[in-house]
Amino acid sequence: MAIKDKNLEEVNITSRLLNLIFDMSKEKKLRLLKFIDEWESKGSRRHNRKPLLIPIDYTTKHVAFKDLIKNISAGGVFIETRMPFNVGQDITMMFRLPKSRKLIQATGEIVRSDSHGIGVKFKRHSMKKGKKAAGIQNKPLEDHITLFELKKGENDELSMAS
């Protein structure tokens, strides 16, 4: 198909869509807009992930586990595990960021589970407060995670930004 034909086809599709939208009631337009917004947001991430391997201790329903974080972002982590978990389960995590002595304690919700591991979304303001355990910081978790920068030429290892 020539470029001119592709452009004409695209114009015809767009024109048809616009005519359908113009003829819709306001209610249907709002439903369509909501559908498109949800569709566009699927598969896209709010936060960039950084690959790394760091040990993590975590618990769900009073059962403790030790595994590795495979990647991290300001929004969550992917934990490599072979244990089966249910989506929607709450999880409490403790880990140290690379090149840091500070122990991060956070809560989250399992949003994905497969044979490779679990995707966990951090709960907002999930830093442990109240009990001031040694080394636990009372800053929002996002403040810690956004300090990461991926340095080029260092085997894609994470290091803390200065």
Secondary structure as GFF3:
##gff-version 3
##sequence-region A 1 162
A	DSSP	alpha_helix	3	22	.	.	.	ID=ss1
A	DSSP	alpha_helix	26	41	.	.	.	ID=ss2
A	DSSP	beta_strand	50	60	.	.	.	ID=ss3
A	DSSP	beta_strand	63	72	.	.	.	ID=ss4
A	DSSP	beta_strand	76	80	.	.	.	ID=ss5
A	DSSP	beta_strand	90	96	.	.	.	ID=ss6
A	DSSP	beta_strand	103	114	.	.	.	ID=ss7
A	DSSP	beta_strand	117	122	.	.	.	ID=ss8
A	DSSP	alpha_helix	141	145	.	.	.	ID=ss9
A	DSSP	beta_strand	148	150	.	.	.	ID=ss10
A	DSSP	beta_strand	158	160	.	.	.	ID=ss11
###
